[in-house]
Amino acid sequence: MNCDDVTRALGEGSPSRLEVQDHVRSCNRCQELVNALNAPVAVDSPSPATLRQITESIIADLRPVRPVAPARYLLAAIVGIFAFIVSIAVYQLGPRAIAVMTPLQTVTILGALAISTGLLAYSLVHQMVPGSRHRIPPRLLPVGITFALIVAIVVLFQFQSERNFWGNAWGCIRAGAPIGVLSALAFWLVLRRGAILSPGMTGAATGLLAGLVGTSVLEIHCPNLDAAHILVSHLGVAMLCALAGLVIGMATEAKRSTVDSLFSANRKET
Amino acid sequence: MFPQGVTPRPDAANNPQMESALQENVVPRPPLAELDCWMARYQQADPDAPAALVLALSPALLRFFRSQVASREQADDLLQETWMRIHRVRHTYRPGEPVLPWIYAIARRVRVDGYRRTRRVALREIAMEVLPELPAQVQARNPGPTFDTLVAGLPEAQREVVTMLKVGGLSLEEVARATSSTVGAVKQKAHRAYERLRKLLQIQADDGAKGAAR
């Protein structure tokens, strides 16, 4: 046992191990660290007036509330919305891409989209409830999913030279973006039941999920298998929606901050 | 119910209760089951519940804010804002889930919003006045090294984790939940924080030795 092991043990929350105790007793440097962590904390208790003011303002607006639904119901709602919109859109447009893709391409790309959807839905359900357990940091998830999908598309599909690249791309974006917007509205109806603490982060994740509805529809419908086309116009829909979600979320955050500062100033005056 | 004044500093070297030494800073709190029960009653609009929760949790929340922001007034504002936000989103607490990560996740967000607001105001006002240096102010108030002055040298994310662990008394799992992070990431931040504290203490000791030699 050395000083680094002690630091590691402290970081892992296991300072009471016997070897750690023995080392700390015999090492001045570690004793210093232990004492530092145990340095006095000035006890600033809130004033009774502040506590009374907080309690009174809460009691003035006290009414019963129903706790938010269990995570599995919310997850089912989000996945259900996703599946419902994809089914309706594919029914309307036709599954033309399935006929031209190889089974490997079909299974892999649709599997990747399904996994991405599941992970994003799971993350969003947990973002709705403060203090939830996150197995993947929600800040990294949209970036990771986008990167994984880019890799999957580049590996599965070939880059071909297209005559009317931007015209075809614009056609797919025009078809996919409204589906994304519609999905985002439907997801918002579920998300508003929770408490969104970081609107920017949640907005980006919701936008990406809504965009993936559009991407999934295009992947099943569009028979163009050029990798560049899929990246720009199919995955592009998801990325555009994620960007829009991020911007809307950040604008909400800024607005909330302004409202809070006005509220705070008003409270000080009263 | 809650301690007043300053938590005593035990001598770790001669303390037979070494295993509990690292827990000394933790603010005493009511049993978790009790908090859970009060939260459920709060959701059912029991008028006794808000008072009990505010009384039980506010000292620890205030200390959490005090370790992050400079003034008592700002910390009081953040405390009030936290309770208003807790009240607005009280339906998102699921009975049976741990209360503290839920509370601290909201408090953390209020602190971030407060920090952004303060920074915006400071950017407008900084040219008008010279701001006093915080460490000097703190040291003038208390010549001994306090927990706050020690963790002040840490980056914000590490300071937050150490404060939640040592002052809030949260477990690694609870800190991970409160910060929307993983237990592994919290362990890493805590480890880096302790390493940095060790270096800071070493520098402090070296400076002290040089001063004594002069």
Contacts between the chains, C-beta under 8 A, distances in Angstrom:
chain1	res1	chain2	res2	distance
A	3	B	198	7.5
A	7	B	191	6.2
A	7	B	194	4.7
A	7	B	195	5.5
A	7	B	198	6.6
A	8	B	191	6.1
A	10	B	22	7.2
A	10	B	190	7.1
A	10	B	191	7.6
A	10	B	194	5.0
A	11	B	187	5.3
A	11	B	188	7.4
A	11	B	190	4.2
A	11	B	191	3.1
A	11	B	192	7.9
A	11	B	193	7.9
A	11	B	194	5.8
A	12	B	172	7.6
A	12	B	187	5.5
A	12	B	190	7.9
A	12	B	191	7.7
A	13	B	165	7.5
A	13	B	171	6.8
A	13	B	172	4.9
A	13	B	187	7.7
A	13	B	190	7.6
A	15	B	19	7.2
A	15	B	21	8.0
A	15	B	22	4.8
A	16	B	19	3.9
A	16	B	20	7.8
A	21	B	18	5.0
A	21	B	19	6.2
A	24	B	12	6.6
A	24	B	18	6.4
A	25	B	13	6.5
A	25	B	18	7.0
A	29	B	198	6.8
A	29	B	201	7.9
A	29	B	202	7.4
A	31	B	12	5.2
A	31	B	13	5.0
A	32	B	198	7.9
A	32	B	201	5.1
A	32	B	205	7.3
A	33	B	194	6.6
A	33	B	197	6.2
A	33	B	198	5.3
A	33	B	201	6.4
A	34	B	12	4.4
A	34	B	18	7.7
A	34	B	21	5.9
A	34	B	22	6.5
A	35	B	9	6.9
A	35	B	11	7.6
A	35	B	12	5.2
A	36	B	145	7.2
A	36	B	150	5.2
A	36	B	197	5.9
A	36	B	201	5.7
A	37	B	22	5.8
A	37	B	25	7.3
A	37	B	147	7.8
A	37	B	162	7.9
A	37	B	166	6.0
A	37	B	194	7.7
A	37	B	197	7.3
A	38	B	9	6.3
A	38	B	10	6.6
A	38	B	12	6.8
A	38	B	21	5.4
A	38	B	22	6.4
A	38	B	24	5.0
A	38	B	25	6.2
A	39	B	9	6.2
A	39	B	25	7.7
A	39	B	144	7.8
A	39	B	145	5.5
A	39	B	146	5.8
A	39	B	147	4.5
A	39	B	150	5.7
A	40	B	6	4.5
A	40	B	7	5.2
A	40	B	8	7.2
A	40	B	9	5.3
A	40	B	144	6.9
A	40	B	146	5.6
A	40	B	147	6.6
A	41	B	6	7.2
A	41	B	7	5.2
A	41	B	25	5.1
A	41	B	27	8.0
A	41	B	63	6.5
A	41	B	146	7.0
A	41	B	147	4.7
A	41	B	148	7.4
A	41	B	167	6.0
A	42	B	6	6.0
A	42	B	66	7.5
A	42	B	142	7.1
A	42	B	146	6.0
A	42	B	148	6.8
A	43	B	2	7.8
A	43	B	3	5.8
A	43	B	4	6.0
A	43	B	5	5.9
A	43	B	6	6.4
A	43	B	7	7.0
A	43	B	59	7.3
A	43	B	63	7.5
A	44	B	59	8.0
A	44	B	62	5.7
A	44	B	63	6.6
A	44	B	66	5.5
A	44	B	72	6.4
A	44	B	75	7.4
A	45	B	2	6.4
A	45	B	4	6.7
A	45	B	58	7.9
A	45	B	59	5.1
A	45	B	62	7.1
A	46	B	58	4.8
A	46	B	59	6.7
A	46	B	62	5.2
A	46	B	76	6.8
A	46	B	79	6.1
A	47	B	76	7.9
A	50	B	58	7.9
A	50	B	76	5.8
A	50	B	79	7.1
A	50	B	80	7.0
A	51	B	54	5.7
A	51	B	55	6.4
A	51	B	58	6.0
A	53	B	80	7.2
A	54	B	54	5.3
A	54	B	58	7.3
A	54	B	79	7.5
A	54	B	80	5.8
A	54	B	83	4.7
A	55	B	50	5.5
A	55	B	51	4.8
A	55	B	54	5.1
A	57	B	84	7.1
A	58	B	50	4.2
A	58	B	54	7.3
A	58	B	83	6.5
A	58	B	87	5.1
A	59	B	47	5.5
A	59	B	50	5.9
A	59	B	51	7.7
A	61	B	87	6.8
A	62	B	45	4.9
A	62	B	47	6.3
A	62	B	50	6.8
A	63	B	45	5.4
A	64	B	43	6.8
A	64	B	44	5.3
A	64	B	45	4.3
A	65	B	43	5.2
A	65	B	45	7.8
A	65	B	90	5.9
A	65	B	91	4.0
A	66	B	43	7.8
A	66	B	91	6.4
A	67	B	43	6.1
A	67	B	91	5.9
A	67	B	92	7.7
A	67	B	93	6.6
A	67	B	94	5.5
A	67	B	95	6.2
A	68	B	91	5.7
A	68	B	92	5.0
A	68	B	94	6.6
A	70	B	94	7.3
A	127	B	180	7.4
A	128	B	92	6.9
A	129	B	92	5.0
A	129	B	93	7.9
A	129	B	94	6.7
A	129	B	97	7.9
A	129	B	102	7.6
A	130	B	89	7.0
A	130	B	92	6.3
A	130	B	101	7.7
A	130	B	102	5.1
A	130	B	105	3.7
A	130	B	106	5.2
A	130	B	109	7.7
A	131	B	97	7.3
A	131	B	98	6.9
A	131	B	100	7.7
A	131	B	101	3.4
A	131	B	102	3.6
A	131	B	103	7.4
A	131	B	104	7.0
A	131	B	105	4.3
A	131	B	174	8.0
A	131	B	177	4.7
A	131	B	178	5.7
A	132	B	177	6.4
A	132	B	180	7.8
A	133	B	173	7.7
A	133	B	176	7.2
A	133	B	177	5.4
A	134	B	176	7.6
A	134	B	177	7.8
A	134	B	180	5.4
A	134	B	181	6.8
A	134	B	182	6.6
A	135	B	182	6.8
A	136	B	182	7.6
A	137	B	180	7.0
A	137	B	181	5.9
A	137	B	182	6.3
A	137	B	185	6.8
A	138	B	180	5.7
A	139	B	180	7.6
A	194	B	92	5.5
A	195	B	88	7.7
A	195	B	89	3.5
A	195	B	92	4.4
A	195	B	106	7.5
A	197	B	105	6.4
A	197	B	106	6.8
A	197	B	109	4.2
A	198	B	109	7.0
A	198	B	180	7.7
A	253	B	113	7.8
A	256	B	113	7.1
A	257	B	113	5.3
A	257	B	116	5.9
A	257	B	117	5.6
A	260	B	81	6.4
A	260	B	113	6.2
A	260	B	117	7.1
A	261	B	117	5.0
A	263	B	81	7.9
A	263	B	84	7.8
A	264	B	77	5.6
A	264	B	81	6.5
A	267	B	77	7.9
A	267	B	80	6.7
A	268	B	77	7.7
